[in-house]
Amino acid sequence: MDDDGDVCTWAPDPDADPAALTFTFGGVPPVVQVRPGTLLRTWTLDCFAGRVRSADDLPSQVCDPRQLNPQTGPWFVEGARPGDTLAVHFVSITPRESWGVSSTVPFFGSLTATPTTAMLHAALPERTWIYAIDTAAGVVRYEARDTAFTAELPLDPMHGTVGVAPALGEVRSSLAPGDWGGNMDTPEMRAGVTCYLPVNVEGALLCFGDGHARQGEGETCGVAVECAMDTVAIVDVVPLAATGRPTAWPRLESDDFLMTTGSARPLEDAFRIAHQQMVLWVAELTGQSELDAYQLVSQVALTPIANVVDTNYTVVAKVPKAVLGGATAMTGVHGRLRARAAASRAPGRG
């Protein structure tokens, strides 16, 4: 680790035994302790921990199912206490390699039987697709397996999994999303966005991983264009005393939108959580009654579906900041971290 007080460089050992990586939120000791405001420079493995590298590699044959979706971390953030909110601003998310991978996995995905949606039909064929990633051109190149069809898709890097240790000492798989964050799989988790997470334990114990070069909303087949990522992020703490109430579910803020998330099954309950959280947030920020905020959100909200394949489904509610009368969320931490990010990219800065 290289830590000069406001920059921390730490990443997993690429030659480490996969069993030594982090596959849960909670139950894992921190790897690094950092101060609020620290700029993190790191990298993350893909969801297959690098084991799927060609179209001939099938996940069910080359992967240990206990070692899927490795996370980088946990980071212990000094001063983060239960009730506070952890702010994670993604400065940059860049594919580490010139390729990514997707696949179909037996009895996993939204258009197949699963262990909880039991049917009598056989599994869909397991297949792997390799994508060329051209970072300079900003494209991901799709090639069909059964025909000569190709397409250039916009590169849109994101982290499928961002979260903290859950409350009550619980330990949750990195394959699952919930109120601690986790495997939400929302394409909104891209560079320039700040993610707000509830602090449930001392130090928060932040992890993230599951890099996607791009992903359609819903992650329909269950696997995005998975790839290792080079990531720069800034962490900060919004104290409970500054907001007056804990953050119940993960929230996001971009320059133009406020976003709330809900993760549950059935899908409509994930929708309800996301929209209930948005109504409460809008009422708090604007001083409106909850019923008035409910009316406003009903008329302006966008609702991208993040995933319909994970242990819980995730839905995002988005409201444009322009309709909120100049209200400032989370004491303005998004703007401050954006400025810190810009300063870190200035000429002469490492």
Solvent accessible surface area in square Angstrom, and as a share of the most:
residue,aa,sasa,rsa
1,M,138,0.61
2,D,93,0.48
3,D,57,0.30
4,D,105,0.54
5,G,26,0.25
6,D,56,0.29
7,V,29,0.17
8,C,1,0.00
9,T,58,0.33
10,W,57,0.20
11,A,35,0.27
12,P,12,0.08
13,D,83,0.43
14,P,96,0.60
15,D,129,0.67
16,A,35,0.27
17,D,91,0.47
18,P,46,0.29
19,A,65,0.51
20,A,79,0.61
21,L,29,0.14
22,T,10,0.06
23,F,32,0.13
24,T,38,0.22
25,F,1,0.00
26,G,9,0.09
27,G,68,0.66
28,V,38,0.22
29,P,102,0.64
30,P,62,0.39
31,V,64,0.37
32,V,9,0.05
33,Q,101,0.45
34,V,3,0.02
35,R,111,0.40
36,P,60,0.38
37,G,22,0.21
38,T,3,0.02
39,L,0,0.00
40,L,1,0.00
41,R,68,0.25
42,T,14,0.08
43,W,31,0.11
44,T,0,0.00
45,L,27,0.14
46,D,6,0.03
47,C,19,0.11
48,F,9,0.04
49,A,16,0.12
50,G,26,0.25
51,R,57,0.21
52,V,0,0.00
53,R,145,0.53
54,S,45,0.29
55,A,35,0.27
56,D,125,0.65
57,D,32,0.17
58,L,39,0.19
59,P,8,0.05
60,S,71,0.46
61,Q,137,0.61
62,V,55,0.31
63,C,16,0.09
64,D,34,0.18
65,P,104,0.66
66,R,191,0.70
67,Q,28,0.12
68,L,46,0.23
69,N,3,0.01
70,P,2,0.01
71,Q,9,0.04
72,T,1,0.01
73,G,3,0.03
74,P,4,0.03
75,W,2,0.01
76,F,44,0.18
77,V,0,0.00
78,E,56,0.25
79,G,37,0.35
80,A,0,0.00
81,R,138,0.50
82,P,76,0.48
83,G,17,0.16
84,D,14,0.07
85,T,2,0.01
86,L,0,0.00
87,A,0,0.00
88,V,0,0.00
89,H,0,0.00
90,F,0,0.00
91,V,14,0.08
92,S,37,0.24
93,I,11,0.06
94,T,53,0.31
95,P,10,0.07
96,R,100,0.37
97,E,75,0.34
98,S,78,0.50
99,W,50,0.18
100,G,0,0.00
101,V,0,0.00
102,S,8,0.05
103,S,0,0.00
104,T,27,0.16
105,V,42,0.24
106,P,49,0.31
107,F,82,0.34
108,F,67,0.28
109,G,8,0.07
110,S,39,0.25
111,L,145,0.72
112,T,19,0.11
113,A,4,0.03
114,T,25,0.14
115,P,121,0.76
116,T,110,0.64
117,T,62,0.36
118,A,86,0.67
119,M,119,0.53
120,L,189,0.94
121,H,94,0.42
122,A,85,0.66
123,A,36,0.28
124,L,90,0.45
125,P,98,0.62
126,E,37,0.17
127,R,73,0.27
128,T,0,0.00
129,W,50,0.17
130,I,59,0.30
131,Y,24,0.09
132,A,48,0.37
133,I,9,0.04
134,D,40,0.21
135,T,67,0.39
136,A,108,0.84
137,A,60,0.47
138,G,30,0.29
139,V,23,0.13
140,V,0,0.00
141,R,85,0.31
142,Y,58,0.22
143,E,103,0.46
144,A,24,0.19
145,R,108,0.39
146,D,111,0.57
147,T,94,0.55
148,A,100,0.78
149,F,126,0.53
150,T,84,0.49
151,A,32,0.24
152,E,108,0.48
153,L,56,0.28
154,P,88,0.55
155,L,34,0.17
156,D,41,0.21
157,P,26,0.16
158,M,0,0.00
159,H,1,0.00
160,G,3,0.02
161,T,0,0.00
162,V,0,0.00
163,G,0,0.00
164,V,0,0.00
165,A,4,0.03
166,P,3,0.02
167,A,44,0.34
168,L,166,0.83
169,G,67,0.64
170,E,68,0.30
171,V,79,0.45
172,R,90,0.33
173,S,53,0.34
174,S,1,0.01
175,L,75,0.37
176,A,11,0.08
177,P,0,0.00
178,G,5,0.05
179,D,61,0.32
180,W,9,0.03
181,G,0,0.00
182,G,0,0.00
183,N,8,0.04
184,M,1,0.01
185,D,2,0.01
186,T,2,0.01
187,P,12,0.08
188,E,16,0.07
189,M,1,0.01
190,R,78,0.28
191,A,45,0.35
192,G,13,0.12
193,V,6,0.03
194,T,0,0.00
195,C,0,0.00
196,Y,0,0.00
197,L,0,0.00
198,P,12,0.08
199,V,4,0.02
200,N,36,0.19
201,V,39,0.22
202,E,92,0.41
203,G,0,0.00
204,A,0,0.00
205,L,28,0.14
206,L,0,0.00
207,C,2,0.01
208,F,0,0.00
209,G,0,0.00
210,D,6,0.03
211,G,0,0.00
212,H,0,0.00
213,A,0,0.00
214,R,56,0.21
215,Q,13,0.06
216,G,46,0.44
217,E,108,0.48
218,G,5,0.05
219,E,11,0.05
220,T,69,0.40
221,C,54,0.32
222,G,8,0.07
223,V,13,0.07
224,A,8,0.06
225,V,9,0.05
226,E,4,0.02
227,C,2,0.01
228,A,13,0.10
229,M,0,0.00
230,D,54,0.28
231,T,1,0.01
232,V,24,0.14
233,A,0,0.00
234,I,0,0.00
235,V,0,0.00
236,D,30,0.16
237,V,23,0.13
238,V,2,0.01
239,P,67,0.42
240,L,67,0.33
241,A,102,0.79
242,A,54,0.42
243,T,32,0.19
244,G,63,0.61
245,R,123,0.45
246,P,82,0.52
247,T,5,0.03
248,A,53,0.41
249,W,46,0.16
250,P,0,0.00
251,R,17,0.06
252,L,0,0.00
253,E,9,0.04
254,S,21,0.13
255,D,74,0.38
256,D,93,0.48
257,F,49,0.20
258,L,4,0.02
259,M,2,0.01
260,T,0,0.00
261,T,1,0.01
262,G,0,0.00
263,S,6,0.04
264,A,18,0.14
265,R,86,0.31
266,P,67,0.42
267,L,53,0.26
268,E,89,0.40
269,D,50,0.26
270,A,0,0.00
271,F,88,0.37
272,R,143,0.52
273,I,39,0.20
274,A,0,0.00
275,H,30,0.13
276,Q,97,0.43
277,Q,12,0.06
278,M,0,0.00
279,V,17,0.10
280,L,48,0.24
281,W,3,0.01
282,V,0,0.00
283,A,11,0.09
284,E,69,0.31
285,L,35,0.17
286,T,46,0.27
287,G,70,0.67
288,Q,60,0.27
289,S,63,0.40
290,E,105,0.47
291,L,138,0.68
292,D,82,0.42
293,A,0,0.00
294,Y,128,0.49
295,Q,106,0.47
296,L,45,0.23
297,V,3,0.02
298,S,67,0.43
299,Q,123,0.55
300,V,37,0.21
301,A,26,0.20
302,L,94,0.47
303,T,48,0.28
304,P,17,0.11
305,I,63,0.32
306,A,1,0.01
307,N,0,0.00
308,V,32,0.18
309,V,9,0.05
310,D,9,0.05
311,T,89,0.52
312,N,40,0.20
313,Y,43,0.16
314,T,0,0.00
315,V,2,0.01
316,V,0,0.00
317,A,0,0.00
318,K,26,0.11
319,V,0,0.00
320,P,34,0.22
321,K,52,0.22
322,A,99,0.77
323,V,62,0.36
324,L,8,0.04
325,G,79,0.76
326,G,69,0.66
327,A,32,0.25
328,T,88,0.51
329,A,5,0.04
330,M,15,0.07
331,T,63,0.36
332,G,19,0.18
333,V,1,0.00
334,H,8,0.03
335,G,43,0.42
336,R,128,0.47
337,L,7,0.03
338,R,83,0.30
339,A,64,0.49
340,R,51,0.19
341,A,1,0.00
342,A,54,0.42
343,A,44,0.34
344,S,10,0.06
345,R,140,0.51
346,A,41,0.32
347,P,136,0.86
348,G,88,0.84
349,R,120,0.44
350,G,85,0.82
